[in-house]
Amino acid sequence: MRKVATVKAIYDSDLKQLLQNLGILDKLIAGELSCAVCGCLVDLDNLGTIFPLGNDVGVSCDSSRCIRVVTTTGVTT
Ligand SMILES: [Zn+2]
């Protein structure tokens, strides 16, 4: 749960800047990103985790199940 807390902690300060730097802010706002675990739509309201996924950046929703999968087992492809 530590990574989740990190996301929440930076949410009000520079999360958007971080997302911009990662190149996924526009996709998030446009609704083009989906949870790597359950496949649901992820936007700024339900963003749970951010993690490297190959050469790209993966995200998960804020469901406790999905966050647990990402933070404990990781996501492969
Ligand atoms: Zn999910």
N, CA, C, O and the ligand as a Tripos MOL2 file, in Angstrom:
@<TRIPOS>MOLECULE
protein
  309   307    78     0     0
PROTEIN
NO_CHARGES

@<TRIPOS>ATOM
      1 N           0.8280   -1.2170    0.0000 N.3       1 MET1
      2 CA          0.0000    0.0000    0.0000 C.3       1 MET1
      3 C           0.8580    1.2620    0.0000 C.2       1 MET1
      4 O           0.3380    2.3730   -0.0960 O.2       1 MET1
      5 N           2.1620    1.0860    0.1070 N.am      2 ARG2
      6 CA          3.0200    2.2580    0.2130 C.3       2 ARG2
      7 C           2.9690    3.1240   -1.0570 C.2       2 ARG2
      8 O           2.9300    4.3520   -0.9820 O.2       2 ARG2
      9 N           2.9710    2.4600   -2.2200 N.am      3 LYS3
     10 CA          2.9510    3.2140   -3.4670 C.3       3 LYS3
     11 C           1.6560    4.0100   -3.6080 C.2       3 LYS3
     12 O           1.6440    5.1200   -4.1390 O.2       3 LYS3
     13 N           0.5790    3.4210   -3.1260 N.am      4 VAL4
     14 CA         -0.7050    4.1070   -3.1980 C.3       4 VAL4
     15 C          -0.6670    5.3780   -2.3910 C.2       4 VAL4
     16 O          -1.1140    6.4370   -2.8310 O.2       4 VAL4
     17 N          -0.1150    5.2460   -1.1800 N.am      5 ALA5
     18 CA         -0.0160    6.4180   -0.3270 C.3       5 ALA5
     19 C           0.8150    7.4920   -1.0140 C.2       5 ALA5
     20 O           0.5440    8.6850   -0.8820 O.2       5 ALA5
     21 N           1.8290    7.0500   -1.7480 N.am      6 THR6
     22 CA          2.6630    8.0130   -2.4460 C.3       6 THR6
     23 C           1.8550    8.7740   -3.4860 C.2       6 THR6
     24 O           1.9590    9.9950   -3.6010 O.2       6 THR6
     25 N           1.0560    8.0420   -4.2360 N.am      7 VAL7
     26 CA          0.2300    8.6970   -5.2500 C.3       7 VAL7
     27 C          -0.7090    9.7010   -4.5980 C.2       7 VAL7
     28 O          -0.8520   10.8320   -5.0620 O.2       7 VAL7
     29 N          -1.3450    9.2700   -3.5150 N.am      8 LYS8
     30 CA         -2.2800   10.1650   -2.8430 C.3       8 LYS8
     31 C          -1.5560   11.3770   -2.2730 C.2       8 LYS8
     32 O          -2.0750   12.4930   -2.2980 O.2       8 LYS8
     33 N          -0.3690   11.1480   -1.7670 N.am      9 ALA9
     34 CA          0.3580   12.2230   -1.1090 C.3       9 ALA9
     35 C           0.7580   13.3230   -2.0900 C.2       9 ALA9
     36 O           0.7860   14.5020   -1.7380 O.2       9 ALA9
     37 N           1.0640   12.9260   -3.3120 N.am     10 ILE10
     38 CA          1.5030   13.9390   -4.2710 C.3      10 ILE10
     39 C           0.3480   14.4460   -5.1190 C.2      10 ILE10
     40 O           0.5370   15.2860   -5.9990 O.2      10 ILE10
     41 N          -0.8350   13.9400   -4.8550 N.am     11 TYR11
     42 CA         -1.9640   14.2540   -5.7220 C.3      11 TYR11
     43 C          -2.2090   15.7530   -5.8410 C.2      11 TYR11
     44 O          -2.4220   16.2720   -6.9370 O.2      11 TYR11
     45 N          -2.1770   16.4370   -4.7110 N.am     12 ASP12
     46 CA         -2.5290   17.8500   -4.7350 C.3      12 ASP12
     47 C          -1.3740   18.7510   -5.1340 C.2      12 ASP12
     48 O          -1.5830   19.9240   -5.4450 O.2      12 ASP12
     49 N          -0.1710   18.2250   -5.1280 N.am     13 SER13
     50 CA          0.9470   19.0960   -5.4530 C.3      13 SER13
     51 C           1.3590   18.9560   -6.9060 C.2      13 SER13
     52 O           1.0570   19.8260   -7.7230 O.2      13 SER13
     53 N           2.0310   17.8950   -7.2320 N.am     14 ASP14
     54 CA          2.5590   17.8400   -8.5800 C.3      14 ASP14
     55 C           2.3040   16.5220   -9.2900 C.2      14 ASP14
     56 O           3.0930   16.1030  -10.1370 O.2      14 ASP14
     57 N           1.2020   15.8690   -8.9440 N.am     15 LEU15
     58 CA          0.8760   14.6290   -9.6450 C.3      15 LEU15
     59 C           0.6720   14.9010  -11.1270 C.2      15 LEU15
     60 O           1.1500   14.1550  -11.9810 O.2      15 LEU15
     61 N          -0.0490   15.9880  -11.4220 N.am     16 LYS16
     62 CA         -0.3060   16.2810  -12.8320 C.3      16 LYS16
     63 C           0.9900   16.5600  -13.5840 C.2      16 LYS16
     64 O           1.1440   16.1920  -14.7490 O.2      16 LYS16
     65 N           1.9210   17.2210  -12.8900 N.am     17 GLN17
     66 CA          3.2130   17.4850  -13.5330 C.3      17 GLN17
     67 C           3.9490   16.1780  -13.7810 C.2      17 GLN17
     68 O           4.5700   15.9890  -14.8270 O.2      17 GLN17
     69 N           3.8710   15.2800  -12.8070 N.am     18 LEU18
     70 CA          4.5080   13.9710  -12.9730 C.3      18 LEU18
     71 C           3.8910   13.2230  -14.1470 C.2      18 LEU18
     72 O           4.5990   12.6500  -14.9750 O.2      18 LEU18
     73 N           2.5650   13.2360  -14.2070 N.am     19 LEU19
     74 CA          1.8740   12.5490  -15.2990 C.3      19 LEU19
     75 C           2.2310   13.1770  -16.6370 C.2      19 LEU19
     76 O           2.3740   12.4890  -17.6470 O.2      19 LEU19
     77 N           2.3700   14.4900  -16.6220 N.am     20 GLN20
     78 CA          2.7680   15.1910  -17.8430 C.3      20 GLN20
     79 C           4.1600   14.7470  -18.2750 C.2      20 GLN20
     80 O           4.4060   14.4890  -19.4530 O.2      20 GLN20
     81 N           5.0620   14.6630  -17.3090 N.am     21 ASN21
     82 CA          6.4320   14.2480  -17.6100 C.3      21 ASN21
     83 C           6.4700   12.8240  -18.1600 C.2      21 ASN21
     84 O           7.2960   12.4930  -19.0110 O.2      21 ASN21
     85 N           5.5700   11.9990  -17.6610 N.am     22 LEU22
     86 CA          5.5240   10.6120  -18.1080 C.3      22 LEU22
     87 C           4.8040   10.4800  -19.4430 C.2      22 LEU22
     88 O           4.8370    9.4290  -20.0830 O.2      22 LEU22
     89 N           4.1570   11.5620  -19.8490 N.am     23 GLY23
     90 CA          3.4660   11.5560  -21.1320 C.3      23 GLY23
     91 C           2.1100   10.8850  -21.1140 C.2      23 GLY23
     92 O           1.5900   10.4990  -22.1610 O.2      23 GLY23
     93 N           1.5230   10.7410  -19.9100 N.am     24 ILE24
     94 CA          0.2300   10.0590  -19.8490 C.3      24 ILE24
     95 C          -0.9000   10.9520  -19.3550 C.2      24 ILE24
     96 O          -2.0430   10.5050  -19.2550 O.2      24 ILE24
     97 N          -0.5920   12.2150  -19.0440 N.am     25 LEU25
     98 CA         -1.6490   13.1000  -18.5380 C.3      25 LEU25
     99 C          -2.7540   13.2750  -19.5800 C.2      25 LEU25
    100 O          -3.9380   13.1710  -19.2600 O.2      25 LEU25
    101 N          -2.3610   13.5390  -20.8210 N.am     26 ASP26
    102 CA         -3.3550   13.7410  -21.8760 C.3      26 ASP26
    103 C          -4.2150   12.4970  -22.0740 C.2      26 ASP26
    104 O          -5.4250   12.5850  -22.2820 O.2      26 ASP26
    105 N          -3.5660   11.3370  -22.0050 N.am     27 LYS27
    106 CA         -4.3040   10.0790  -22.1820 C.3      27 LYS27
    107 C          -5.2760    9.8580  -21.0380 C.2      27 LYS27
    108 O          -6.4000    9.4010  -21.2440 O.2      27 LYS27
    109 N          -4.8310   10.1880  -19.8200 N.am     28 LEU28
    110 CA         -5.7090   10.0330  -18.6650 C.3      28 LEU28
    111 C          -6.9500   10.8910  -18.8180 C.2      28 LEU28
    112 O          -8.0730   10.4290  -18.6150 O.2      28 LEU28
    113 N          -6.7300   12.1490  -19.1800 N.am     29 ILE29
    114 CA         -7.8430   13.0910  -19.3070 C.3      29 ILE29
    115 C          -8.7720   12.6650  -20.4470 C.2      29 ILE29
    116 O          -9.9900   12.8250  -20.3720 O.2      29 ILE29
    117 N          -8.1630   12.1190  -21.5050 N.am     30 ALA30
    118 CA         -8.9580   11.7210  -22.6660 C.3      30 ALA30
    119 C          -9.6540   10.3840  -22.4620 C.2      30 ALA30
    120 O         -10.4450    9.9550  -23.3020 O.2      30 ALA30
    121 N          -9.3560    9.7140  -21.3240 N.am     31 GLY31
    122 CA         -9.9870    8.4360  -21.0630 C.3      31 GLY31
    123 C          -9.4220    7.3210  -21.9150 C.2      31 GLY31
    124 O         -10.1480    6.4040  -22.3000 O.2      31 GLY31
    125 N          -8.1410    7.3880  -22.2130 N.am     32 GLU32
    126 CA         -7.5260    6.3880  -23.0850 C.3      32 GLU32
    127 C          -6.6910    5.3630  -22.3230 C.2      32 GLU32
    128 O          -6.0790    4.4850  -22.9320 O.2      32 GLU32
    129 N          -6.6630    5.4690  -21.0000 N.am     33 LEU33
    130 CA         -5.8850    4.5110  -20.2170 C.3      33 LEU33
    131 C          -6.8170    3.5790  -19.4630 C.2      33 LEU33
    132 O          -7.8610    3.9960  -18.9630 O.2      33 LEU33
    133 N          -6.4310    2.3240  -19.3870 N.am     34 SER34
    134 CA         -7.2250    1.3620  -18.6380 C.3      34 SER34
    135 C          -6.3430    0.6610  -17.6060 C.2      34 SER34
    136 O          -5.1250    0.5680  -17.7560 O.2      34 SER34
    137 N          -6.9940    0.1780  -16.5700 N.am     35 CYS35
    138 CA         -6.2880   -0.5270  -15.5030 C.3      35 CYS35
    139 C          -5.6030   -1.7650  -16.0600 C.2      35 CYS35
    140 O          -6.2200   -2.5530  -16.7770 O.2      35 CYS35
    141 N          -4.3220   -1.9350  -15.7300 N.am     36 ALA36
    142 CA         -3.5610   -3.0730  -16.2450 C.3      36 ALA36
    143 C          -4.0240   -4.3860  -15.6320 C.2      36 ALA36
    144 O          -3.7110   -5.4580  -16.1510 O.2      36 ALA36
    145 N          -4.7570   -4.3140  -14.5460 N.am     37 VAL37
    146 CA         -5.1990   -5.5230  -13.8630 C.3      37 VAL37
    147 C          -6.6260   -5.9100  -14.2730 C.2      37 VAL37
    148 O          -6.8590   -7.0230  -14.7430 O.2      37 VAL37
    149 N          -7.5660   -4.9970  -14.0940 N.am     38 CYS38
    150 CA         -8.9620   -5.3560  -14.3500 C.3      38 CYS38
    151 C          -9.4790   -4.7830  -15.6580 C.2      38 CYS38
    152 O         -10.5460   -5.1790  -16.1270 O.2      38 CYS38
    153 N          -8.7350   -3.8500  -16.2570 N.am     39 GLY39
    154 CA         -9.1270   -3.3460  -17.5640 C.3      39 GLY39
    155 C         -10.1450   -2.2270  -17.5480 C.2      39 GLY39
    156 O         -10.5850   -1.7810  -18.6080 O.2      39 GLY39
    157 N         -10.5320   -1.7610  -16.3600 N.am     40 CYS40
    158 CA        -11.5150   -0.6860  -16.3140 C.3      40 CYS40
    159 C         -10.8600    0.6410  -16.6990 C.2      40 CYS40
    160 O          -9.6350    0.7650  -16.6740 O.2      40 CYS40
    161 N         -11.6760    1.6220  -17.0530 N.am     41 LEU41
    162 CA        -11.1750    2.9340  -17.4290 C.3      41 LEU41
    163 C         -10.5450    3.6230  -16.2210 C.2      41 LEU41
    164 O         -11.1240    3.6440  -15.1350 O.2      41 LEU41
    165 N          -9.3560    4.1830  -16.4210 N.am     42 VAL42
    166 CA         -8.6730    4.8970  -15.3450 C.3      42 VAL42
    167 C          -8.5330    6.3570  -15.7270 C.2      42 VAL42
    168 O          -8.0420    6.6870  -16.8070 O.2      42 VAL42
    169 N          -8.9710    7.2330  -14.8250 N.am     43 ASP43
    170 CA         -8.7720    8.6650  -15.0470 C.3      43 ASP43
    171 C          -8.2170    9.2810  -13.7570 C.2      43 ASP43
    172 O          -7.8270    8.5610  -12.8380 O.2      43 ASP43
    173 N          -8.1850   10.5920  -13.6990 N.am     44 LEU44
    174 CA         -7.5720   11.2510  -12.5450 C.3      44 LEU44
    175 C          -8.3090   10.9430  -11.2430 C.2      44 LEU44
    176 O          -7.7300   11.0600  -10.1630 O.2      44 LEU44
    177 N          -9.5720   10.5520  -11.3350 N.am     45 ASP45
    178 CA        -10.3580   10.3050  -10.1340 C.3      45 ASP45
    179 C         -10.1020    8.9430   -9.5140 C.2      45 ASP45
    180 O         -10.2360    8.7830   -8.3010 O.2      45 ASP45
    181 N          -9.7380    7.9700  -10.3180 N.am     46 ASN46
    182 CA         -9.5570    6.6330   -9.7480 C.3      46 ASN46
    183 C          -8.1720    6.0560  -10.0330 C.2      46 ASN46
    184 O          -7.9850    4.8390  -10.0320 O.2      46 ASN46
    185 N          -7.2060    6.9380  -10.2760 N.am     47 LEU47
    186 CA         -5.8370    6.4740  -10.4880 C.3      47 LEU47
    187 C          -5.2860    5.8890   -9.1970 C.2      47 LEU47
    188 O          -5.2690    6.5550   -8.1610 O.2      47 LEU47
    189 N          -4.8350    4.6410   -9.2620 N.am     48 GLY48
    190 CA         -4.3360    3.9900   -8.0490 C.3      48 GLY48
    191 C          -2.8290    3.9230   -8.0020 C.2      48 GLY48
    192 O          -2.2150    4.3730   -7.0340 O.2      48 GLY48
    193 N          -2.2210    3.3650   -9.0400 N.am     49 THR49
    194 CA         -0.7730    3.2500   -9.0670 C.3      49 THR49
    195 C          -0.2410    3.5690  -10.4610 C.2      49 THR49
    196 O          -0.9600    3.4900  -11.4570 O.2      49 THR49
    197 N           1.0260    3.9280  -10.5010 N.am     50 ILE50
    198 CA          1.7340    4.1670  -11.7630 C.3      50 ILE50
    199 C           2.9820    3.3040  -11.7140 C.2      50 ILE50
    200 O           3.6860    3.3000  -10.7040 O.2      50 ILE50
    201 N           3.2680    2.5800  -12.7720 N.am     51 PHE51
    202 CA          4.4280    1.6990  -12.7450 C.3      51 PHE51
    203 C           4.9680    1.5290  -14.1550 C.2      51 PHE51
    204 O           4.2310    1.6700  -15.1320 O.2      51 PHE51
    205 N           6.2670    1.2220  -14.2590 N.am     52 PRO52
    206 CA          6.8630    0.9950  -15.5770 C.3      52 PRO52
    207 C           6.3230   -0.2860  -16.1900 C.2      52 PRO52
    208 O           6.2030   -1.3080  -15.5130 O.2      52 PRO52
    209 N           6.0040   -0.2260  -17.4510 N.am     53 LEU53
    210 CA          5.4510   -1.3920  -18.1550 C.3      53 LEU53
    211 C           6.1620   -1.4770  -19.4930 C.2      53 LEU53
    212 O           5.7590   -0.8440  -20.4690 O.2      53 LEU53
    213 N           7.2300   -2.2700  -19.5260 N.am     54 GLY54
    214 CA          8.0370   -2.3090  -20.7380 C.3      54 GLY54
    215 C           8.6640   -0.9440  -20.9700 C.2      54 GLY54
    216 O           9.2700   -0.3740  -20.0630 O.2      54 GLY54
    217 N           8.5200   -0.4220  -22.1750 N.am     55 ASN55
    218 CA          9.0370    0.9040  -22.4760 C.3      55 ASN55
    219 C           7.9960    1.9780  -22.1980 C.2      55 ASN55
    220 O           8.2220    3.1630  -22.4460 O.2      55 ASN55
    221 N           6.8550    1.5460  -21.6810 N.am     56 ASP56
    222 CA          5.7420    2.4630  -21.4730 C.3      56 ASP56
    223 C           5.4730    2.6230  -19.9800 C.2      56 ASP56
    224 O           6.2380    2.1520  -19.1400 O.2      56 ASP56
    225 N           4.3880    3.2850  -19.6770 N.am     57 VAL57
    226 CA          3.9830    3.4540  -18.2950 C.3      57 VAL57
    227 C           2.6080    2.8400  -18.1200 C.2      57 VAL57
    228 O           1.6820    3.1340  -18.8760 O.2      57 VAL57
    229 N           2.4840    1.9890  -17.1220 N.am     58 GLY58
    230 CA          1.2010    1.3620  -16.8590 C.3      58 GLY58
    231 C           0.5220    2.0220  -15.6710 C.2      58 GLY58
    232 O           1.1800    2.6340  -14.8280 O.2      58 GLY58
    233 N          -0.7820    1.8960  -15.6100 N.am     59 VAL59
    234 CA         -1.5230    2.4370  -14.4730 C.3      59 VAL59
    235 C          -2.4990    1.3790  -13.9850 C.2      59 VAL59
    236 O          -2.8450    0.4460  -14.7100 O.2      59 VAL59
    237 N          -2.9340    1.5400  -12.7540 N.am     60 SER60
    238 CA         -4.0210    0.7070  -12.2740 C.3      60 SER60
    239 C          -5.0650    1.6140  -11.6400 C.2      60 SER60
    240 O          -4.7830    2.7580  -11.2840 O.2      60 SER60
    241 N          -6.2710    1.0850  -11.5050 N.am     61 CYS61
    242 CA         -7.3230    1.8450  -10.8360 C.3      61 CYS61
    243 C          -7.0920    1.7830   -9.3250 C.2      61 CYS61
    244 O          -6.1270    1.1710   -8.8660 O.2      61 CYS61
    245 N          -7.9600    2.4040   -8.5690 N.am     62 ASP62
    246 CA         -7.7360    2.4890   -7.1240 C.3      62 ASP62
    247 C          -8.4600    1.3920   -6.3390 C.2      62 ASP62
    248 O          -8.5960    1.4830   -5.1190 O.2      62 ASP62
    249 N          -8.9150    0.3740   -7.0320 N.am     63 SER63
    250 CA         -9.5120   -0.7420   -6.3040 C.3      63 SER63
    251 C          -8.4220   -1.4480   -5.5040 C.2      63 SER63
    252 O          -7.3120   -1.6480   -5.9970 O.2      63 SER63
    253 N          -8.7450   -1.8240   -4.2610 N.am     64 SER64
    254 CA         -7.7300   -2.4200   -3.3900 C.3      64 SER64
    255 C          -7.1720   -3.6930   -3.9970 C.2      64 SER64
    256 O          -5.9990   -4.0140   -3.8050 O.2      64 SER64
    257 N          -7.9960   -4.4140   -4.7210 N.am     65 ARG65
    258 CA         -7.5490   -5.6600   -5.3390 C.3      65 ARG65
    259 C          -6.4910   -5.3750   -6.4000 C.2      65 ARG65
    260 O          -5.4450   -6.0220   -6.4260 O.2      65 ARG65
    261 N          -6.7580   -4.4200   -7.2640 N.am     66 CYS66
    262 CA         -5.8210   -4.1130   -8.3410 C.3      66 CYS66
    263 C          -4.5220   -3.5510   -7.7860 C.2      66 CYS66
    264 O          -3.4380   -3.8930   -8.2570 O.2      66 CYS66
    265 N          -4.6350   -2.6910   -6.7860 N.am     67 ILE67
    266 CA         -3.4400   -2.1000   -6.1780 C.3      67 ILE67
    267 C          -2.5900   -3.1960   -5.5450 C.2      67 ILE67
    268 O          -1.3610   -3.1620   -5.6130 O.2      67 ILE67
    269 N          -3.2540   -4.1600   -4.9330 N.am     68 ARG68
    270 CA         -2.5250   -5.2430   -4.2900 C.3      68 ARG68
    271 C          -1.7860   -6.0740   -5.3380 C.2      68 ARG68
    272 O          -0.6390   -6.4680   -5.1280 O.2      68 ARG68
    273 N          -2.4310   -6.3320   -6.4410 N.am     69 VAL69
    274 CA         -1.7860   -7.1020   -7.5020 C.3      69 VAL69
    275 C          -0.5370   -6.3800   -7.9960 C.2      69 VAL69
    276 O           0.5190   -6.9930   -8.1590 O.2      69 VAL69
    277 N          -0.6620   -5.0770   -8.2340 N.am     70 VAL70
    278 CA          0.4600   -4.3150   -8.7710 C.3      70 VAL70
    279 C           1.5960   -4.2260   -7.7610 C.2      70 VAL70
    280 O           2.7610   -4.3850   -8.1250 O.2      70 VAL70
    281 N           1.2700   -3.9720   -6.4950 N.am     71 THR71
    282 CA          2.3140   -3.7210   -5.5050 C.3      71 THR71
    283 C           2.9220   -4.9990   -4.9440 C.2      71 THR71
    284 O           4.0270   -4.9580   -4.4040 O.2      71 THR71
    285 N           2.2410   -6.1220   -5.0550 N.am     72 THR72
    286 CA          2.8020   -7.3440   -4.4750 C.3      72 THR72
    287 C           3.3580   -8.2830   -5.5360 C.2      72 THR72
    288 O           4.4290   -8.8580   -5.3400 O.2      72 THR72
    289 N           2.6740   -8.4500   -6.6320 N.am     73 THR73
    290 CA          3.1420   -9.3980   -7.6430 C.3      73 THR73
    291 C           3.6820   -8.7090   -8.8740 C.2      73 THR73
    292 O           4.4300   -9.3180   -9.6390 O.2      73 THR73
    293 N           3.3230   -7.4490   -9.0890 N.am     74 GLY74
    294 CA          3.7480   -6.7590  -10.2770 C.3      74 GLY74
    295 C           2.9130   -7.1760  -11.4720 C.2      74 GLY74
    296 O           2.1620   -8.1500  -11.4130 O.2      74 GLY74
    297 N           3.0490   -6.4410  -12.5400 N.am     75 VAL75
    298 CA          2.2940   -6.7450  -13.7500 C.3      75 VAL75
    299 C           3.2880   -7.0200  -14.8700 C.2      75 VAL75
    300 O           4.1800   -6.2150  -15.1370 O.2      75 VAL75
    301 N           3.1240   -8.1510  -15.5110 N.am     76 THR76
    302 CA          4.0110   -8.4710  -16.6240 C.3      76 THR76
    303 C           3.2300   -8.4420  -17.9180 C.2      76 THR76
    304 O           2.2390   -9.1530  -18.0840 O.2      76 THR76
    305 N           3.6840   -7.6220  -18.8170 N.am     77 THR77
    306 CA          3.0110   -7.3670  -20.0970 C.3      77 THR77
    307 C           1.5440   -7.1820  -19.8840 C.2      77 THR77
    308 O           0.8040   -6.9570  -20.8420 O.2      77 THR77
    309 ZN         -8.4380   -2.2050  -11.7630 Zn       78 ZN78
@<TRIPOS>BOND
     1     1     2 1
     2     2     3 1
     3     3     4 2
     4     3     5 am
     5     5     6 1
     6     6     7 1
     7     7     8 2
     8     7     9 am
     9     9    10 1
    10    10    11 1
    11    11    12 2
    12    11    13 am
    13    13    14 1
    14    14    15 1
    15    15    16 2
    16    15    17 am
    17    17    18 1
    18    18    19 1
    19    19    20 2
    20    19    21 am
    21    21    22 1
    22    22    23 1
    23    23    24 2
    24    23    25 am
    25    25    26 1
    26    26    27 1
    27    27    28 2
    28    27    29 am
    29    29    30 1
    30    30    31 1
    31    31    32 2
    32    31    33 am
    33    33    34 1
    34    34    35 1
    35    35    36 2
    36    35    37 am
    37    37    38 1
    38    38    39 1
    39    39    40 2
    40    39    41 am
    41    41    42 1
    42    42    43 1
    43    43    44 2
    44    43    45 am
    45    45    46 1
    46    46    47 1
    47    47    48 2
    48    47    49 am
    49    49    50 1
    50    50    51 1
    51    51    52 2
    52    51    53 am
    53    53    54 1
    54    54    55 1
    55    55    56 2
    56    55    57 am
    57    57    58 1
    58    58    59 1
    59    59    60 2
    60    59    61 am
    61    61    62 1
    62    62    63 1
    63    63    64 2
    64    63    65 am
    65    65    66 1
    66    66    67 1
    67    67    68 2
    68    67    69 am
    69    69    70 1
    70    70    71 1
    71    71    72 2
    72    71    73 am
    73    73    74 1
    74    74    75 1
    75    75    76 2
    76    75    77 am
    77    77    78 1
    78    78    79 1
    79    79    80 2
    80    79    81 am
    81    81    82 1
    82    82    83 1
    83    83    84 2
    84    83    85 am
    85    85    86 1
    86    86    87 1
    87    87    88 2
    88    87    89 am
    89    89    90 1
    90    90    91 1
    91    91    92 2
    92    91    93 am
    93    93    94 1
    94    94    95 1
    95    95    96 2
    96    95    97 am
    97    97    98 1
    98    98    99 1
    99    99   100 2
   100    99   101 am
   101   101   102 1
   102   102   103 1
   103   103   104 2
   104   103   105 am
   105   105   106 1
   106   106   107 1
   107   107   108 2
   108   107   109 am
   109   109   110 1
   110   110   111 1
   111   111   112 2
   112   111   113 am
   113   113   114 1
   114   114   115 1
   115   115   116 2
   116   115   117 am
   117   117   118 1
   118   118   119 1
   119   119   120 2
   120   119   121 am
   121   121   122 1
   122   122   123 1
   123   123   124 2
   124   123   125 am
   125   125   126 1
   126   126   127 1
   127   127   128 2
   128   127   129 am
   129   129   130 1
   130   130   131 1
   131   131   132 2
   132   131   133 am
   133   133   134 1
   134   134   135 1
   135   135   136 2
   136   135   137 am
   137   137   138 1
   138   138   139 1
   139   139   140 2
   140   139   141 am
   141   141   142 1
   142   142   143 1
   143   143   144 2
   144   143   145 am
   145   145   146 1
   146   146   147 1
   147   147   148 2
   148   147   149 am
   149   149   150 1
   150   150   151 1
   151   151   152 2
   152   151   153 am
   153   153   154 1
   154   154   155 1
   155   155   156 2
   156   155   157 am
   157   157   158 1
   158   158   159 1
   159   159   160 2
   160   159   161 am
   161   161   162 1
   162   162   163 1
   163   163   164 2
   164   163   165 am
   165   165   166 1
   166   166   167 1
   167   167   168 2
   168   167   169 am
   169   169   170 1
   170   170   171 1
   171   171   172 2
   172   171   173 am
   173   173   174 1
   174   174   175 1
   175   175   176 2
   176   175   177 am
   177   177   178 1
   178   178   179 1
   179   179   180 2
   180   179   181 am
   181   181   182 1
   182   182   183 1
   183   183   184 2
   184   183   185 am
   185   185   186 1
   186   186   187 1
   187   187   188 2
   188   187   189 am
   189   189   190 1
   190   190   191 1
   191   191   192 2
   192   191   193 am
   193   193   194 1
   194   194   195 1
   195   195   196 2
   196   195   197 am
   197   197   198 1
   198   198   199 1
   199   199   200 2
   200   199   201 am
   201   201   202 1
   202   202   203 1
   203   203   204 2
   204   203   205 am
   205   205   206 1
   206   206   207 1
   207   207   208 2
   208   207   209 am
   209   209   210 1
   210   210   211 1
   211   211   212 2
   212   211   213 am
   213   213   214 1
   214   214   215 1
   215   215   216 2
   216   215   217 am
   217   217   218 1
   218   218   219 1
   219   219   220 2
   220   219   221 am
   221   221   222 1
   222   222   223 1
   223   223   224 2
   224   223   225 am
   225   225   226 1
   226   226   227 1
   227   227   228 2
   228   227   229 am
   229   229   230 1
   230   230   231 1
   231   231   232 2
   232   231   233 am
   233   233   234 1
   234   234   235 1
   235   235   236 2
   236   235   237 am
   237   237   238 1
   238   238   239 1
   239   239   240 2
   240   239   241 am
   241   241   242 1
   242   242   243 1
   243   243   244 2
   244   243   245 am
   245   245   246 1
   246   246   247 1
   247   247   248 2
   248   247   249 am
   249   249   250 1
   250   250   251 1
   251   251   252 2
   252   251   253 am
   253   253   254 1
   254   254   255 1
   255   255   256 2
   256   255   257 am
   257   257   258 1
   258   258   259 1
   259   259   260 2
   260   259   261 am
   261   261   262 1
   262   262   263 1
   263   263   264 2
   264   263   265 am
   265   265   266 1
   266   266   267 1
   267   267   268 2
   268   267   269 am
   269   269   270 1
   270   270   271 1
   271   271   272 2
   272   271   273 am
   273   273   274 1
   274   274   275 1
   275   275   276 2
   276   275   277 am
   277   277   278 1
   278   278   279 1
   279   279   280 2
   280   279   281 am
   281   281   282 1
   282   282   283 1
   283   283   284 2
   284   283   285 am
   285   285   286 1
   286   286   287 1
   287   287   288 2
   288   287   289 am
   289   289   290 1
   290   290   291 1
   291   291   292 2
   292   291   293 am
   293   293   294 1
   294   294   295 1
   295   295   296 2
   296   295   297 am
   297   297   298 1
   298   298   299 1
   299   299   300 2
   300   299   301 am
   301   301   302 1
   302   302   303 1
   303   303   304 2
   304   303   305 am
   305   305   306 1
   306   306   307 1
   307   307   308 2
@<TRIPOS>SUBSTRUCTURE
     1 MET1         2 RESIDUE 1 A MET
     2 ARG2         6 RESIDUE 1 A ARG
     3 LYS3        10 RESIDUE 1 A LYS
     4 VAL4        14 RESIDUE 1 A VAL
     5 ALA5        18 RESIDUE 1 A ALA
     6 THR6        22 RESIDUE 1 A THR
     7 VAL7        26 RESIDUE 1 A VAL
     8 LYS8        30 RESIDUE 1 A LYS
     9 ALA9        34 RESIDUE 1 A ALA
    10 ILE10       38 RESIDUE 1 A ILE
    11 TYR11       42 RESIDUE 1 A TYR
    12 ASP12       46 RESIDUE 1 A ASP
    13 SER13       50 RESIDUE 1 A SER
    14 ASP14       54 RESIDUE 1 A ASP
    15 LEU15       58 RESIDUE 1 A LEU
    16 LYS16       62 RESIDUE 1 A LYS
    17 GLN17       66 RESIDUE 1 A GLN
    18 LEU18       70 RESIDUE 1 A LEU
    19 LEU19       74 RESIDUE 1 A LEU
    20 GLN20       78 RESIDUE 1 A GLN
    21 ASN21       82 RESIDUE 1 A ASN
    22 LEU22       86 RESIDUE 1 A LEU
    23 GLY23       90 RESIDUE 1 A GLY
    24 ILE24       94 RESIDUE 1 A ILE
    25 LEU25       98 RESIDUE 1 A LEU
    26 ASP26      102 RESIDUE 1 A ASP
    27 LYS27      106 RESIDUE 1 A LYS
    28 LEU28      110 RESIDUE 1 A LEU
    29 ILE29      114 RESIDUE 1 A ILE
    30 ALA30      118 RESIDUE 1 A ALA
    31 GLY31      122 RESIDUE 1 A GLY
    32 GLU32      126 RESIDUE 1 A GLU
    33 LEU33      130 RESIDUE 1 A LEU
    34 SER34      134 RESIDUE 1 A SER
    35 CYS35      138 RESIDUE 1 A CYS
    36 ALA36      142 RESIDUE 1 A ALA
    37 VAL37      146 RESIDUE 1 A VAL
    38 CYS38      150 RESIDUE 1 A CYS
    39 GLY39      154 RESIDUE 1 A GLY
    40 CYS40      158 RESIDUE 1 A CYS
    41 LEU41      162 RESIDUE 1 A LEU
    42 VAL42      166 RESIDUE 1 A VAL
    43 ASP43      170 RESIDUE 1 A ASP
    44 LEU44      174 RESIDUE 1 A LEU
    45 ASP45      178 RESIDUE 1 A ASP
    46 ASN46      182 RESIDUE 1 A ASN
    47 LEU47      186 RESIDUE 1 A LEU
    48 GLY48      190 RESIDUE 1 A GLY
    49 THR49      194 RESIDUE 1 A THR
    50 ILE50      198 RESIDUE 1 A ILE
    51 PHE51      202 RESIDUE 1 A PHE
    52 PRO52      206 RESIDUE 1 A PRO
    53 LEU53      210 RESIDUE 1 A LEU
    54 GLY54      214 RESIDUE 1 A GLY
    55 ASN55      218 RESIDUE 1 A ASN
    56 ASP56      222 RESIDUE 1 A ASP
    57 VAL57      226 RESIDUE 1 A VAL
    58 GLY58      230 RESIDUE 1 A GLY
    59 VAL59      234 RESIDUE 1 A VAL
    60 SER60      238 RESIDUE 1 A SER
    61 CYS61      242 RESIDUE 1 A CYS
    62 ASP62      246 RESIDUE 1 A ASP
    63 SER63      250 RESIDUE 1 A SER
    64 SER64      254 RESIDUE 1 A SER
    65 ARG65      258 RESIDUE 1 A ARG
    66 CYS66      262 RESIDUE 1 A CYS
    67 ILE67      266 RESIDUE 1 A ILE
    68 ARG68      270 RESIDUE 1 A ARG
    69 VAL69      274 RESIDUE 1 A VAL
    70 VAL70      278 RESIDUE 1 A VAL
    71 THR71      282 RESIDUE 1 A THR
    72 THR72      286 RESIDUE 1 A THR
    73 THR73      290 RESIDUE 1 A THR
    74 GLY74      294 RESIDUE 1 A GLY
    75 VAL75      298 RESIDUE 1 A VAL
    76 THR76      302 RESIDUE 1 A THR
    77 THR77      306 RESIDUE 1 A THR
    78 ZN78       309 GROUP 0 **** ****
